[in-house]
Amino acid sequence: MKNLKYAMLLSALSMAACYTNAQDIYRNIPSPATANFSAKYPGITVKNWKKDSGGYEALFKMNREKCTAYYDQSGNWTRTEMNLPLSKLPANIRYALRQSNFASYHIDDVRNVHTPVTDMYRLEVDNNGGNPVSYTDFGSMDDRLLYFSPSGHLLETKNNNQ
């Protein structure tokens, strides 16, 4: 009987902690951001909210892929990035990459990016074949973000060297 009471108390404390943690992720997040998220992604649960210098990030999963929705300081949705396995990168994007100046680069990360204006694919590429070794005195490492339209047009390149 004593073990049953102890188990019930432990269970109640665990549930209370879970409820508190669920409430904590929404602390200091503007209600327009949470409302906009719920309207854009009904039925999807936010795993975590983060505040950064530009606004807020909602981390969640959709179709078994990790996603991040970004909101400005006022809580307006600015974009969503969805991790995309390399195997799901459309053939026309692969072809466009092979035809670009970055054909020999290694693909480190692929994201499907949705904005209020357009959709695009973001590829993080580098010319070191995924090798994290420092290139001091051995030439230079070029780390880039490439943005492709869904039709395969290279829209923009950004230097991603840190």
ZATORTOR-757408 format. One record per residue (C-alpha): residue number from 1; x, y, z. Coordinates in pm, whole numbers, always signed. Layout:
% residues N
+------+--------+--------+--------+
| resi |      x |      y |      z |
+------+--------+--------+--------+
|  NUM |      X |      Y |      Z |
...
+------+--------+--------+--------+
END
This chain:
% residues 162
+------+--------+--------+--------+
| resi |      x |      y |      z |
+------+--------+--------+--------+
|    1 |     +0 |     +0 |     +0 |
|    2 |   +286 |   +233 |    +85 |
|    3 |   +445 |   +164 |   -257 |
|    4 |   +116 |   +243 |   -432 |
|    5 |    +92 |   +581 |   -258 |
|    6 |   +452 |   +654 |   -346 |
|    7 |   +394 |   +558 |   -712 |
|    8 |    +81 |   +777 |   -731 |
|    9 |   +266 |  +1074 |   -579 |
|   10 |   +557 |  +1029 |   -820 |
|   11 |   +316 |  +1006 |  -1114 |
|   12 |   +132 |  +1323 |  -1008 |
|   13 |   +461 |  +1513 |   -971 |
|   14 |   +575 |  +1396 |  -1315 |
|   15 |   +252 |  +1511 |  -1478 |
|   16 |   +279 |  +1850 |  -1307 |
|   17 |   +637 |  +1889 |  -1428 |
|   18 |   +533 |  +1805 |  -1785 |
|   19 |   +251 |  +2058 |  -1770 |
|   20 |   +489 |  +2324 |  -1638 |
|   21 |   +742 |  +2249 |  -1913 |
|   22 |   +469 |  +2270 |  -2177 |
|   23 |   +370 |  +2611 |  -2044 |
|   24 |   +733 |  +2729 |  -2022 |
|   25 |   +796 |  +2696 |  -2396 |
|   26 |   +534 |  +2966 |  -2457 |
|   27 |   +669 |  +3207 |  -2195 |
|   28 |   +774 |  +3542 |  -2345 |
|   29 |   +650 |  +3445 |  -2691 |
|   30 |   +412 |  +3706 |  -2833 |
|   31 |    +59 |  +3576 |  -2872 |
|   32 |    +49 |  +3677 |  -3244 |
|   33 |   +339 |  +3435 |  -3307 |
|   34 |   +166 |  +3142 |  -3135 |
|   35 |   -166 |  +3230 |  -3301 |
|   36 |     +0 |  +3258 |  -3644 |
|   37 |   +171 |  +2924 |  -3591 |
|   38 |   -155 |  +2754 |  -3494 |
|   39 |   -332 |  +2902 |  -3798 |
|   40 |    -56 |  +2801 |  -4040 |
|   41 |     +7 |  +2456 |  -3890 |
|   42 |   -318 |  +2333 |  -3731 |
|   43 |   -276 |  +2021 |  -3523 |
|   44 |   +106 |  +2051 |  -3515 |
|   45 |   +269 |  +2074 |  -3172 |
|   46 |   +567 |  +2302 |  -3114 |
|   47 |   +855 |  +2115 |  -2952 |
|   48 |  +1032 |  +2433 |  -2846 |
|   49 |  +1018 |  +2810 |  -2893 |
|   50 |  +1342 |  +3008 |  -2907 |
|   51 |  +1406 |  +3379 |  -2903 |
|   52 |  +1687 |  +3515 |  -3116 |
|   53 |  +1800 |  +3864 |  -3211 |
|   54 |  +1566 |  +3881 |  -3510 |
|   55 |  +1254 |  +3738 |  -3348 |
|   56 |  +1128 |  +3393 |  -3257 |
|   57 |  +1173 |  +3035 |  -3378 |
|   58 |   +923 |  +2752 |  -3340 |
|   59 |  +1084 |  +2407 |  -3362 |
|   60 |   +852 |  +2124 |  -3463 |
|   61 |   +819 |  +1810 |  -3674 |
|   62 |   +601 |  +1774 |  -3980 |
|   63 |   +591 |  +1464 |  -4201 |
|   64 |   +863 |  +1320 |  -3976 |
|   65 |  +1106 |  +1598 |  -4071 |
|   66 |  +1249 |  +1865 |  -3841 |
|   67 |  +1116 |  +2211 |  -3917 |
|   68 |  +1171 |  +2564 |  -3792 |
|   69 |   +919 |  +2844 |  -3839 |
|   70 |  +1057 |  +3195 |  -3801 |
|   71 |   +863 |  +3497 |  -3673 |
|   72 |   +965 |  +3862 |  -3646 |
|   73 |   +958 |  +4064 |  -3323 |
|   74 |   +585 |  +4137 |  -3373 |
|   75 |   +501 |  +3769 |  -3419 |
|   76 |   +453 |  +3778 |  -3799 |
|   77 |   +559 |  +3464 |  -3986 |
|   78 |   +865 |  +3527 |  -4207 |
|   79 |   +965 |  +3178 |  -4325 |
|   80 |   +969 |  +2807 |  -4250 |
|   81 |  +1263 |  +2577 |  -4314 |
|   82 |  +1213 |  +2203 |  -4339 |
|   83 |  +1505 |  +1960 |  -4328 |
|   84 |  +1508 |  +1756 |  -4645 |
|   85 |  +1699 |  +1430 |  -4690 |
|   86 |  +1936 |  +1449 |  -4985 |
|   87 |  +1749 |  +1156 |  -5140 |
|   88 |  +1437 |  +1376 |  -5165 |
|   89 |  +1609 |  +1666 |  -5341 |
|   90 |  +1428 |  +1705 |  -5676 |
|   91 |  +1617 |  +1591 |  -5986 |
|   92 |  +1602 |  +1935 |  -6148 |
|   93 |  +1779 |  +2091 |  -5847 |
|   94 |  +2048 |  +1821 |  -5861 |
|   95 |  +2089 |  +1886 |  -6234 |
|   96 |  +2113 |  +2263 |  -6179 |
|   97 |  +2381 |  +2209 |  -5914 |
|   98 |  +2580 |  +1984 |  -6149 |
|   99 |  +2565 |  +2258 |  -6415 |
|  100 |  +2677 |  +2533 |  -6174 |
|  101 |  +3019 |  +2650 |  -6057 |
|  102 |  +2958 |  +2443 |  -5743 |
|  103 |  +2928 |  +2104 |  -5915 |
|  104 |  +3229 |  +1958 |  -5734 |
|  105 |  +3117 |  +2081 |  -5391 |
|  106 |  +2995 |  +1848 |  -5117 |
|  107 |  +2633 |  +1892 |  -5004 |
|  108 |  +2622 |  +1924 |  -4623 |
|  109 |  +2258 |  +2018 |  -4567 |
|  110 |  +1936 |  +2057 |  -4766 |
|  111 |  +1636 |  +2264 |  -4662 |
|  112 |  +1303 |  +2334 |  -4823 |
|  113 |  +1236 |  +2703 |  -4747 |
|  114 |   +888 |  +2858 |  -4760 |
|  115 |   +844 |  +3236 |  -4739 |
|  116 |   +537 |  +3456 |  -4784 |
|  117 |   +665 |  +3538 |  -5134 |
|  118 |   +820 |  +3217 |  -5267 |
|  119 |   +937 |  +2863 |  -5202 |
|  120 |  +1297 |  +2757 |  -5260 |
|  121 |  +1560 |  +2499 |  -5178 |
|  122 |  +1863 |  +2595 |  -4971 |
|  123 |  +2174 |  +2381 |  -5008 |
|  124 |  +2469 |  +2421 |  -4776 |
|  125 |  +2777 |  +2315 |  -4972 |
|  126 |  +3153 |  +2323 |  -4928 |
|  127 |  +3459 |  +2235 |  -5129 |
|  128 |  +3623 |  +2016 |  -4866 |
|  129 |  +3417 |  +1700 |  -4919 |
|  130 |  +3274 |  +1710 |  -4569 |
|  131 |  +3618 |  +1691 |  -4409 |
|  132 |  +3620 |  +1913 |  -4097 |
|  133 |  +4000 |  +1948 |  -4099 |
|  134 |  +4129 |  +2305 |  -4085 |
|  135 |  +4272 |  +2431 |  -4413 |
|  136 |  +4531 |  +2663 |  -4261 |
|  137 |  +4820 |  +2705 |  -4506 |
|  138 |  +4660 |  +2455 |  -4748 |
|  139 |  +4449 |  +2686 |  -4960 |
|  140 |  +4102 |  +2796 |  -4866 |
|  141 |  +3777 |  +2631 |  -4773 |
|  142 |  +3468 |  +2769 |  -4941 |
|  143 |  +3141 |  +2715 |  -4753 |
|  144 |  +2831 |  +2842 |  -4936 |
|  145 |  +2454 |  +2863 |  -4910 |
|  146 |  +2290 |  +2813 |  -5250 |
|  147 |  +1925 |  +2906 |  -5304 |
|  148 |  +1740 |  +2738 |  -5591 |
|  149 |  +1388 |  +2800 |  -5717 |
|  150 |  +1163 |  +2492 |  -5745 |
|  151 |  +1223 |  +2505 |  -6121 |
|  152 |  +1600 |  +2470 |  -6065 |
|  153 |  +1713 |  +2829 |  -6121 |
|  154 |  +2002 |  +2935 |  -5895 |
|  155 |  +1858 |  +3242 |  -5722 |
|  156 |  +2136 |  +3342 |  -5484 |
|  157 |  +2465 |  +3233 |  -5332 |
|  158 |  +2586 |  +3342 |  -4989 |
|  159 |  +2922 |  +3299 |  -4828 |
|  160 |  +2876 |  +3078 |  -4520 |
|  161 |  +3237 |  +3078 |  -4395 |
|  162 |  +3250 |  +3127 |  -4021 |
+------+--------+--------+--------+
END
